[in-house]
Amino acid sequence: MKDILLQTENLLKLRNYSQKTRKSYLFYISKYLEFSKKKISRVRMRPLSNFIKNNSKKPPKTINPALNSIFFIKKY
């Protein structure tokens, strides 16, 4: 898991994401990986929707970075 987070952090730095955004993305990616307990290549929509439901008590302002971070790792 640390390897995935390190690679993601390097990619975020390369793409000039701010430090605050990188920190947020890495936090939510690590939480999602703990939640799904699967490898990135096996990310499915069902665990993603369950992850969002567990975080749905939070405002959309908080949920959007979580979604963006998951979609970011799925893309790369």
C-alpha positions as CSV (number, residue, x, y, z in Angstrom):
1,M,0.0,0.0,0.0
2,K,2.9,2.4,0.8
3,D,4.2,1.8,-2.7
4,I,0.9,2.9,-4.3
5,L,0.7,6.0,-2.1
6,L,4.3,6.9,-2.9
7,Q,3.8,6.5,-6.6
8,T,0.5,8.5,-6.4
9,E,2.2,11.3,-4.5
10,N,5.0,11.5,-7.1
11,L,2.4,11.7,-9.9
12,L,0.5,14.4,-8.0
13,K,3.7,16.4,-7.6
14,L,4.5,16.0,-11.2
15,R,1.1,17.3,-12.2
16,N,1.6,20.4,-9.8
17,Y,-1.2,19.6,-7.4
18,S,-1.0,21.7,-4.3
19,Q,0.4,20.2,-1.0
20,K,-3.1,20.4,0.6
21,T,-4.7,18.6,-2.3
22,R,-2.0,15.9,-2.3
23,K,-2.5,15.4,1.4
24,S,-6.2,15.1,1.0
25,Y,-6.0,12.7,-2.0
26,L,-3.5,10.5,-0.2
27,F,-5.6,10.4,2.9
28,Y,-8.7,9.3,1.0
29,I,-6.9,6.8,-1.2
30,S,-5.4,5.1,1.9
31,K,-8.8,5.1,3.6
32,Y,-10.4,3.6,0.4
33,L,-7.7,0.9,0.1
34,E,-8.2,0.0,3.8
35,F,-12.0,-0.1,3.1
36,S,-11.9,-2.2,0.0
37,K,-8.9,-4.4,0.9
38,K,-8.3,-5.0,-2.8
39,K,-5.6,-4.0,-5.2
40,I,-6.1,-0.9,-7.4
41,S,-6.6,-2.9,-10.5
42,R,-9.6,-4.6,-8.9
43,V,-11.4,-1.4,-7.9
44,R,-15.1,-2.0,-8.5
45,M,-18.1,0.3,-8.3
46,R,-19.8,-1.6,-5.5
47,P,-17.0,-1.0,-2.9
48,L,-16.8,2.6,-4.2
49,S,-20.5,3.2,-3.6
50,N,-20.3,1.5,-0.2
51,F,-17.4,3.7,0.7
52,I,-19.4,6.8,-0.3
53,K,-22.4,5.7,1.7
54,N,-20.1,5.4,4.8
55,N,-18.9,8.9,4.2
56,S,-22.3,10.3,3.2
57,K,-22.8,11.9,6.7
58,K,-20.2,14.4,5.6
59,P,-21.0,17.4,3.5
60,P,-20.5,17.2,-0.3
61,K,-17.5,19.5,0.1
62,T,-15.8,16.7,1.9
63,I,-17.1,13.8,-0.3
64,N,-16.0,15.4,-3.6
65,P,-12.2,15.2,-2.8
66,A,-12.8,11.6,-1.8
67,L,-14.4,10.7,-5.1
68,N,-11.8,12.7,-7.1
69,S,-8.9,10.9,-5.4
70,I,-10.5,7.5,-6.2
71,F,-11.1,8.4,-9.8
72,F,-7.5,9.7,-10.0
73,I,-6.0,6.3,-9.0
74,K,-8.3,4.4,-11.3
75,K,-7.2,6.6,-14.2
76,Y,-3.5,6.0,-13.6
